[in-house]
Amino acid sequence: MTPHDLGVLFDELADAGTPTRYHLDRPFDLAPSPTGNGATEWTVPELALLVRETAGALAAAGAGPGDRVAIVKANHWDYDLLACAAIRVGAVPVKLSDHLAPEVLRVLLDRCAPRVLVTDLDVLGRDPAAGLAGTARTTIVVGRPGELPPGTVHLDELSGHADPGPHPRDDDDPLVVVHTSGTTGVPKLVSHTTRTLIHHLARFETLPTPRIGLRRDDSLFNASSYAHGRTICWTAVAPVRGPRHISFSSEGRPDTADLLLRAHPPTVVEALPSRYVRLRPLTRRLDNPFQDVRTYISTYDAVHPPVIRSYLQASTRRQPLWMQGWGQSETGPLTFAFHTRRSVARAADGSATTVRDLGRPVPLKTRLKAVDPDTFLPVPAGTPGLILCRTKALAPDYPGESERWTAKTHGSWWNTGDIGTIARDGSVRLLDREVDHLPGFSCLQAEDMLEDRLPEALEVVVLARTGADPLPVVVTEDGTLAPASWKRAVDGLPALAEPAAVAWDDVPRTGTGKVRRAALLERLTGSTETCGTGRWT
């Protein structure tokens, strides 16, 4: 089955009798109910009606063909339902994370110039001086009603307006705007078209791939950041496969996620790396809820070996698989790597395991090469270089920053901004982002090794610095680290500074849970100076 036009996705699935049931950890902000007891279980026909009703409300607010509809609200899958409704009326949804600071949101809203802004009272109340409500002609507030700021309207006030019906668009017209993670500063807006997002990214995922393809008897569990680009592509694919159940964890808390997992035990799990870390304690119980999982999927950022090992061991399947995708908001996935219990097992000699091998380029879809960052000439196989790619799924532009887009193109190649090696067989090994890279050293590989040697670590972040040894940051439950543990962990490793031990909430993160390395470095040292140039961030 091929991916559908997002504007009519649920209508067509309903017409086909797709029986999937959808389960939520909390009600949608689109349909919260005044008492706070909104629905947490949905059928396909009910979702189709919700999208049509939302499309009517957006049209009543003035959204029409070619207009931009910005969405920034509490994390939930209804980001994508709002996007489907905007696409239905011919508008272009712009998905923005509510983790962004008000001043950063204001910059992105000014760049995209939305006709309609859909948001919530929490976002609007964080910094009234930022004037977020004034960035659009109409600001719609979702969630439970409250005292509305001047010039805003609650979604309930727009209910009952007729759905204008689906509005077609050219395959090369903008379909959706997302943004990059923003680990190094203000995120970049990324515009995708129907051709790049649906024809090249979503359609590829609907291929009936053995072992990892979705089945009708599957139960899916998804814990993501729904403001980002991955989920809109996922929404164009997963419902089309018609699995039995799809469950959504919007908050990623172990207590609420555990209820969903036990009610509908998953066979396929896709989650943010940070969500895998936070839910990891659930894998340690004898009655853990991951016993029937055959496939784990991870994107956005690296997941370290101890975490992968915990989830694979939690499954009672004979050969569960961990699929790690590497790519960017601009490109979609470029490579896939697959891990098994055997591939992430601790070595017999006690040496640490690393999972920096990203696999090979996606067949028939992607080409990669490594070049010298100064000359852009190809480097020999196995030599660290700047990774460039070619893919038909490449987005066409950064809205409001076209010159920045041009700076990242090199002929027909796209600059990923990552430093890595490409072996003779085409396999890719990631070392670092260029902005963070210290020649002769890999922060990411050091993180893998330290996490494997520090069982008490939730996460380890190694920050490269100019004129000083790399600074390791060890994240633990209580923000402490025993000196003896650290001494054992660094035995035989390259020189590192004394570690900073912090708790999880002390680490600045993006909406996808990625560590904002520059912000963390500044918090700990007072400086943001790293070893790379940052020319291609």
C-alpha positions as CSV (number, residue, x, y, z in Angstrom):
1,M,0.0,0.0,0.0
2,T,1.4,3.4,-1.0
3,P,1.3,6.5,1.3
4,H,-1.7,8.8,0.8
5,D,-2.2,12.5,0.4
6,L,-2.1,13.7,4.0
7,G,-5.1,15.9,3.6
8,V,-7.3,12.8,2.9
9,L,-5.3,10.1,4.7
10,F,-7.8,9.2,7.4
11,D,-10.8,9.5,5.1
12,E,-9.3,7.0,2.7
13,L,-8.3,4.7,5.5
14,A,-11.8,4.9,6.9
15,D,-13.3,4.1,3.5
16,A,-11.1,1.1,3.3
17,G,-12.3,-0.2,6.7
18,T,-8.9,0.0,8.4
19,P,-9.5,-1.4,11.9
20,T,-6.5,0.2,13.7
21,R,-7.2,1.5,17.2
22,Y,-5.2,4.5,18.6
23,H,-4.3,4.8,22.3
24,L,-3.1,8.0,24.0
25,D,-1.4,8.7,27.4
26,R,-3.5,11.9,27.6
27,P,-6.3,13.4,25.5
28,F,-5.5,15.4,22.4
29,D,-5.2,19.2,22.8
30,L,-7.5,19.3,19.8
31,A,-10.2,17.5,21.7
32,P,-9.5,17.9,25.5
33,S,-13.1,18.2,26.7
34,P,-14.0,21.0,29.3
35,T,-13.8,18.5,32.2
36,G,-10.4,17.2,31.3
37,N,-11.8,13.8,30.5
38,G,-11.3,13.8,26.8
39,A,-11.0,10.6,24.8
40,T,-7.8,8.6,25.0
41,E,-8.9,5.9,22.5
42,W,-9.7,6.7,18.8
43,T,-10.8,4.8,15.7
44,V,-9.9,5.7,12.1
45,P,-13.3,7.2,11.3
46,E,-13.2,9.3,14.4
47,L,-9.7,10.6,13.5
48,A,-11.0,11.4,9.9
49,L,-13.9,13.4,11.4
50,L,-11.5,15.3,13.8
51,V,-9.2,16.3,10.8
52,R,-12.2,17.5,8.8
53,E,-13.6,19.5,11.7
54,T,-10.2,21.0,12.3
55,A,-9.9,21.9,8.6
56,G,-13.2,23.7,8.9
57,A,-11.9,25.7,11.9
58,L,-8.7,26.6,10.2
59,A,-10.5,27.8,7.1
60,A,-12.8,29.9,9.3
61,A,-9.7,31.4,10.8
62,G,-8.6,32.5,7.3
63,A,-6.2,29.7,6.3
64,G,-6.3,28.9,2.7
65,P,-4.2,27.7,-0.3
66,G,-0.6,28.8,0.0
67,D,-0.9,30.2,3.5
68,R,1.3,29.1,6.3
69,V,-0.2,27.6,9.5
70,A,2.3,27.6,12.4
71,I,1.8,25.0,15.1
72,V,3.5,25.3,18.5
73,K,2.0,23.6,21.5
74,A,2.4,20.8,24.1
75,N,3.9,17.7,22.7
76,H,1.4,15.3,21.2
77,W,0.6,13.4,18.0
78,D,-2.2,15.9,17.2
79,Y,0.6,18.1,15.8
80,D,0.4,15.9,12.8
81,L,-3.4,15.8,12.8
82,L,-3.3,19.6,12.7
83,A,-0.8,19.4,9.9
84,C,-3.2,17.1,8.0
85,A,-6.0,19.6,8.5
86,A,-3.9,22.5,7.2
87,I,-2.8,20.5,4.2
88,R,-6.4,19.6,3.5
89,V,-7.3,23.3,3.1
90,G,-4.3,23.9,0.9
91,A,-2.1,25.6,3.5
92,V,1.4,24.8,4.6
93,P,1.8,23.6,8.2
94,V,4.9,24.8,10.0
95,K,5.7,22.6,13.0
96,L,7.6,24.3,15.8
97,S,8.6,22.7,19.1
98,D,7.3,24.2,22.4
99,H,10.8,23.5,23.8
100,L,12.1,26.5,21.9
101,A,12.8,29.7,23.9
102,P,10.2,32.5,23.2
103,E,12.8,34.7,21.6
104,V,13.8,31.8,19.2
105,L,10.2,31.0,18.5
106,R,9.7,34.7,17.6
107,V,12.6,34.5,15.1
108,L,11.2,31.4,13.4
109,L,7.7,32.8,13.3
110,D,8.9,36.0,11.7
111,R,10.7,33.9,9.1
112,C,7.7,31.8,8.2
113,A,5.1,34.7,8.4
114,P,2.1,32.5,9.2
115,R,-1.5,33.4,8.4
116,V,-2.7,31.4,11.4
117,L,-0.8,30.4,14.6
118,V,-2.1,27.4,16.6
119,T,-0.8,27.4,20.1
120,D,-1.7,26.9,23.7
121,L,-1.9,29.1,26.8
122,D,1.3,27.7,28.2
123,V,3.4,28.8,25.2
124,L,1.7,32.3,25.1
125,G,2.3,32.8,28.8
126,R,6.0,32.1,29.0
127,D,7.1,35.5,27.8
128,P,4.3,38.0,26.9
129,A,7.0,40.4,25.8
130,A,7.9,38.1,22.9
131,G,4.6,39.0,21.3
132,L,4.1,35.5,19.8
133,A,0.3,36.1,19.3
134,G,1.1,39.1,17.1
135,T,3.1,37.1,14.5
136,A,-0.1,35.9,12.7
137,R,-3.3,37.5,11.6
138,T,-5.2,34.9,13.7
139,T,-4.0,33.1,16.8
140,I,-6.0,29.9,17.7
141,V,-5.6,28.6,21.2
142,V,-6.0,24.8,21.8
143,G,-6.4,22.8,25.0
144,R,-8.8,23.4,27.8
145,P,-10.3,26.9,27.8
146,G,-9.0,29.6,30.1
147,E,-8.5,33.3,30.1
148,L,-7.4,34.1,26.6
149,P,-4.9,36.8,25.8
150,P,-6.3,39.7,23.7
151,G,-6.5,39.1,20.0
152,T,-6.7,35.3,20.3
153,V,-9.6,32.9,19.7
154,H,-10.2,29.4,21.2
155,L,-10.6,26.5,18.8
156,D,-14.0,25.8,20.3
157,E,-15.3,29.2,19.0
158,L,-14.5,28.0,15.5
159,S,-16.2,24.7,15.7
160,G,-19.1,23.9,13.4
161,H,-17.7,25.5,10.3
162,A,-17.9,23.5,7.1
163,D,-14.9,21.5,5.9
164,P,-13.8,23.2,2.6
165,G,-12.8,19.8,1.2
166,P,-9.3,18.7,0.1
167,H,-7.3,21.2,-1.9
168,P,-4.8,19.6,-4.4
169,R,-1.3,21.0,-4.8
170,D,1.6,20.5,-7.2
171,D,4.1,17.8,-6.2
172,D,6.9,20.4,-6.0
173,D,5.0,23.0,-4.0
174,P,5.7,23.3,-0.3
175,L,3.9,20.6,1.7
176,V,5.2,21.1,5.2
177,V,7.8,23.1,7.0
178,V,9.7,21.5,10.0
179,H,12.9,22.6,11.8
180,T,16.2,21.2,12.7
181,S,17.0,20.2,16.3
182,G,18.9,23.5,17.1
183,T,21.7,22.0,19.1
184,T,24.0,24.8,18.2
185,G,21.6,27.8,18.2
186,V,18.5,29.0,16.4
187,P,17.1,26.0,14.4
188,K,16.8,26.1,10.6
189,L,13.4,25.9,9.0
190,V,13.2,23.1,6.4
191,S,10.6,23.1,3.7
192,H,9.6,19.7,2.2
193,T,7.4,19.0,-0.8
194,T,5.1,16.2,-1.7
195,R,7.8,14.9,-4.0
196,T,10.5,14.8,-1.3
197,L,8.4,13.8,1.7
198,I,5.8,11.5,0.3
199,H,7.2,10.1,-3.0
200,H,10.8,9.6,-1.8
201,L,10.7,9.3,2.0
202,A,7.3,7.9,2.9
203,R,7.0,5.6,-0.1
204,F,10.3,4.0,0.6
205,E,9.1,3.1,4.1
206,T,6.0,1.3,2.8
207,L,8.1,-1.3,1.0
208,P,7.4,-4.8,2.4
209,T,10.9,-5.2,3.9
210,P,11.4,-8.6,5.6
211,R,11.6,-8.6,9.4
212,I,11.3,-4.8,9.8
213,G,8.2,-4.0,7.7
214,L,5.0,-3.3,9.6
215,R,2.3,-6.0,9.7
216,R,-1.4,-5.9,10.3
217,D,-1.1,-7.9,13.5
218,D,1.5,-5.5,14.9
219,S,1.1,-3.3,18.0
220,L,3.1,-0.1,17.6
221,F,4.4,2.1,20.4
222,N,5.6,5.6,19.5
223,A,7.3,8.0,21.9
224,S,8.6,11.0,19.9
225,S,8.8,14.7,19.5
226,Y,5.8,15.4,17.3
227,A,6.9,18.9,16.3
228,H,9.7,17.4,14.2
229,G,10.0,16.2,10.7
230,R,10.3,12.4,11.4
231,T,6.7,12.1,12.7
232,I,4.9,13.6,9.7
233,C,6.6,11.1,7.5
234,W,5.8,8.3,10.0
235,T,2.2,9.5,10.0
236,A,2.1,9.1,6.2
237,V,3.3,5.5,6.6
238,A,2.3,3.7,9.8
239,P,-1.5,4.2,9.7
240,V,-1.4,3.0,6.0
241,R,0.0,-0.4,7.1
242,G,-3.1,-0.9,9.3
243,P,-1.6,-2.4,12.4
244,R,-3.9,-3.6,15.2
245,H,-2.9,-0.9,17.7
246,I,-0.9,2.3,17.7
247,S,0.0,3.8,21.1
248,F,1.4,7.3,21.7
249,S,3.5,8.4,24.7
250,S,3.5,12.2,24.5
251,E,5.2,12.8,27.9
252,G,7.7,10.0,27.9
253,R,7.3,9.4,31.7
254,P,7.9,5.8,32.8
255,D,4.7,5.8,34.9
256,T,2.3,6.8,32.2
257,A,4.1,5.0,29.4
258,D,4.1,1.8,31.4
259,L,0.3,1.9,31.5
260,L,0.1,2.1,27.7
261,L,2.7,-0.5,27.2
262,R,1.0,-3.0,29.4
263,A,-2.5,-2.4,28.0
264,H,-1.2,-2.9,24.5
265,P,2.1,-4.8,24.5
266,P,4.1,-3.6,21.5
267,T,5.8,-5.6,18.8
268,V,7.4,-2.5,17.3
269,V,8.8,0.4,19.2
270,E,10.0,3.8,17.8
271,A,11.2,6.4,20.3
272,L,13.6,9.3,20.7
273,P,17.0,8.3,22.1
274,S,16.2,10.3,25.2
275,R,12.9,8.5,25.7
276,Y,14.7,5.1,25.4
277,V,17.0,6.3,28.2
278,R,14.2,7.5,30.5
279,L,12.1,4.3,29.9
280,R,15.0,2.0,30.4
281,P,14.2,1.1,34.0
282,L,11.0,-0.6,32.7
283,T,13.3,-3.2,31.0
284,R,14.8,-4.4,34.3
285,R,11.6,-5.9,35.7
286,L,10.8,-9.6,35.3
287,D,7.4,-8.6,33.9
288,N,8.8,-5.9,31.6
289,P,6.4,-4.7,28.9
290,F,8.9,-5.2,26.0
291,Q,8.8,-9.0,25.9
292,D,7.0,-9.2,22.6
293,V,9.1,-6.6,20.7
294,R,10.7,-7.8,17.5
295,T,11.9,-4.4,16.2
296,Y,13.1,-1.2,18.0
297,I,13.6,1.9,15.8
298,S,15.7,4.9,16.7
299,T,16.5,8.1,14.9
300,Y,17.5,11.7,15.7
301,D,20.6,10.9,17.7
302,A,23.0,8.1,18.8
303,V,21.8,5.5,21.3
304,H,24.7,4.1,23.4
305,P,25.3,0.3,23.7
306,P,24.1,-0.3,27.2
307,V,20.7,1.1,26.4
308,I,20.4,-0.9,23.2
309,R,21.5,-4.0,25.1
310,S,18.9,-3.5,27.8
311,Y,16.0,-3.4,25.3
312,L,17.2,-6.3,23.2
313,Q,17.6,-8.4,26.3
314,A,14.1,-7.4,27.5
315,S,12.5,-9.1,24.5
316,T,11.7,-12.8,24.6
317,R,11.8,-13.0,20.8
318,R,14.5,-15.2,19.4
319,Q,16.2,-12.5,17.3
320,P,14.9,-9.0,18.2
321,L,16.4,-6.3,16.0
322,W,17.5,-2.7,16.7
323,M,17.4,-0.4,13.7
324,Q,19.3,2.8,13.9
325,G,18.7,5.5,11.2
326,W,21.1,8.3,10.5
327,G,20.1,11.3,8.5
328,Q,18.9,14.9,8.9
329,S,15.7,16.9,8.7
330,E,16.8,18.1,5.3
331,T,17.5,14.6,3.8
332,G,15.6,12.0,5.7
333,P,17.5,8.8,6.5
334,L,20.8,8.3,4.7
335,T,22.0,5.1,6.2
336,F,20.6,2.3,8.4
337,A,22.5,0.2,10.9
338,F,21.1,-3.0,12.5
339,H,22.1,-4.2,16.0
340,T,21.4,-7.6,17.6
341,R,22.1,-9.0,21.0
342,R,25.4,-10.4,19.6
343,S,26.6,-7.2,18.0
344,V,26.2,-5.1,21.2
345,A,27.3,-7.8,23.6
346,R,30.2,-7.0,25.9
347,A,33.5,-8.3,24.5
348,A,35.0,-11.3,26.2
349,D,38.1,-9.3,27.2
350,G,35.9,-6.7,28.9
351,S,36.6,-3.9,26.4
352,A,33.8,-1.5,25.7
353,T,31.4,-1.8,22.8
354,T,30.8,1.1,20.4
355,V,28.0,1.5,17.8
356,R,29.4,4.3,15.7
357,D,29.1,2.2,12.5
358,L,26.0,3.7,10.7
359,G,25.7,1.0,8.1
360,R,25.7,1.6,4.3
361,P,23.8,4.2,2.3
362,V,20.2,3.4,1.5
363,P,20.3,1.3,-1.7
364,L,19.2,3.1,-4.9
365,K,18.4,6.2,-2.9
366,T,21.5,7.7,-1.4
367,R,25.2,8.4,-2.3
368,L,27.8,9.5,0.2
369,K,31.4,10.6,0.1
370,A,34.0,11.9,2.6
371,V,36.0,15.0,1.7
372,D,38.7,17.2,3.2
373,P,36.9,20.1,4.9
374,D,39.3,22.7,3.5
375,T,39.7,21.5,-0.1
376,F,36.5,19.4,-0.6
377,L,38.7,16.8,-2.3
378,P,37.8,13.2,-1.6
379,V,39.8,11.6,1.2
380,P,41.0,7.9,1.1
381,A,38.8,5.2,2.4
382,G,38.8,5.0,6.1
383,T,40.1,8.6,6.5
384,P,38.1,11.1,8.5
385,G,36.4,13.7,6.4
386,L,33.3,15.8,6.0
387,I,30.4,13.7,4.8
388,L,28.5,14.9,1.7
389,C,25.4,13.2,0.3
390,R,23.2,13.0,-2.7
391,T,19.5,12.1,-2.3
392,K,16.3,12.8,-4.2
393,A,14.6,13.3,-0.9
394,L,16.7,16.5,-0.2
395,A,14.4,19.4,0.8
396,P,14.6,22.4,-1.5
397,D,15.3,25.3,0.9
398,Y,15.6,26.9,4.3
399,P,12.7,29.3,4.4
400,G,14.0,32.8,5.3
401,E,17.6,31.6,5.0
402,S,18.2,30.7,1.4
403,E,21.8,31.9,1.6
404,R,22.5,29.5,4.4
405,W,21.1,26.7,2.2
406,T,23.3,27.7,-0.7
407,A,26.4,27.6,1.6
408,K,25.7,23.9,2.4
409,T,25.6,22.8,-1.3
410,H,28.7,21.8,-3.2
411,G,27.7,21.2,-6.8
412,S,25.2,18.4,-6.7
413,W,26.3,17.4,-3.2
414,W,24.8,18.3,0.2
415,N,27.0,19.0,3.2
416,T,25.8,17.1,6.2
417,G,28.2,18.9,8.6
418,D,29.2,15.6,10.1
419,I,32.7,14.2,10.3
420,G,33.1,10.5,9.7
421,T,34.8,7.8,7.7
422,I,33.6,5.7,4.7
423,A,35.2,2.3,4.3
424,R,35.9,0.6,1.0
425,D,32.7,-1.4,1.3
426,G,30.7,1.9,1.7
427,S,30.0,1.5,5.4
428,V,30.0,4.8,7.4
429,R,31.4,5.5,10.8
430,L,30.3,8.7,12.5
431,L,32.9,10.6,14.6
432,D,31.4,13.9,15.5
433,R,29.6,17.0,14.2
434,E,32.2,19.2,12.5
435,V,31.5,22.0,15.0
436,D,32.4,19.6,17.9
437,H,35.2,17.7,16.3
438,L,38.7,17.5,17.7
439,P,41.2,15.9,15.2
440,G,42.4,12.5,16.3
441,F,39.6,12.1,18.8
442,S,35.9,11.2,18.7
443,C,33.7,12.5,21.4
444,L,30.9,10.1,20.3
445,Q,33.1,7.1,20.5
446,A,34.4,8.1,23.9
447,E,30.8,8.5,25.1
448,D,30.0,4.9,24.0
449,M,33.0,3.6,25.8
450,L,32.4,5.5,29.0
451,E,28.7,4.6,29.2
452,D,29.6,0.9,28.7
453,R,32.0,1.2,31.7
454,L,29.7,3.3,34.0
455,P,26.6,1.3,34.8
456,E,25.3,4.2,37.0
457,A,25.4,6.7,34.1
458,L,22.1,7.6,32.4
459,E,24.1,9.3,29.7
460,V,27.7,10.6,29.1
461,V,28.4,13.7,27.0
462,V,32.0,14.5,26.0
463,L,32.7,18.1,25.1
464,A,35.7,19.0,22.9
465,R,37.5,22.2,23.8
466,T,40.3,24.2,22.4
467,G,43.5,24.3,24.5
468,A,42.2,21.8,27.1
469,D,41.4,18.1,27.5
470,P,37.8,17.1,26.5
471,L,35.3,17.6,29.3
472,P,33.2,14.5,30.2
473,V,29.8,15.2,31.6
474,V,28.3,12.2,33.4
475,V,24.5,12.2,33.9
476,T,23.3,10.1,36.8
477,E,20.0,9.9,38.7
478,D,21.3,11.9,41.7
479,G,23.9,14.0,39.9
480,T,26.9,12.4,41.7
481,L,29.7,10.0,40.6
482,A,32.0,8.0,42.8
483,P,35.7,8.8,42.1
484,A,36.6,5.1,42.1
485,S,34.1,4.4,39.4
486,W,35.5,7.2,37.2
487,K,39.1,6.0,37.7
488,R,38.1,2.5,36.5
489,A,36.1,3.9,33.6
490,V,39.0,5.9,32.1
491,D,41.6,3.3,32.4
492,G,43.4,3.1,29.0
493,L,41.3,5.9,27.4
494,P,42.8,9.1,25.9
495,A,43.4,12.0,28.3
496,L,40.1,13.6,29.6
497,A,39.5,16.4,32.1
498,E,38.0,15.6,35.5
499,P,34.3,14.8,35.0
500,A,31.3,17.0,35.8
501,A,28.5,14.9,37.4
502,V,25.0,16.3,36.8
503,A,21.4,15.2,37.0
504,W,19.2,14.7,34.0
505,D,17.3,17.9,34.4
506,D,20.6,19.9,34.6
507,V,21.3,19.2,30.9
508,P,20.0,21.7,28.3
509,R,18.2,19.8,25.6
510,T,16.3,20.3,22.3
511,G,12.7,19.2,21.8
512,T,14.0,15.8,20.5
513,G,16.1,15.3,23.7
514,K,19.4,16.1,22.0
515,V,22.0,17.7,24.2
516,R,22.6,21.3,23.4
517,R,26.4,20.9,23.6
518,A,27.3,24.5,23.3
519,A,24.9,25.6,26.0
520,L,26.1,22.8,28.3
521,L,29.7,23.8,27.7
522,E,28.9,27.4,28.5
523,R,27.0,26.4,31.6
524,L,30.0,24.4,32.9
525,T,33.0,26.5,31.7
526,G,31.6,29.9,30.8
527,S,32.8,29.5,27.2
528,T,31.1,28.2,24.0
529,E,34.4,27.9,22.1
530,T,34.7,24.4,20.5
531,C,37.2,22.8,18.2
532,G,35.3,23.0,14.9
533,T,34.5,25.9,12.6
534,G,30.7,25.6,12.8
535,R,30.5,26.7,9.1
536,W,28.0,24.1,8.2
537,T,25.7,23.9,11.2
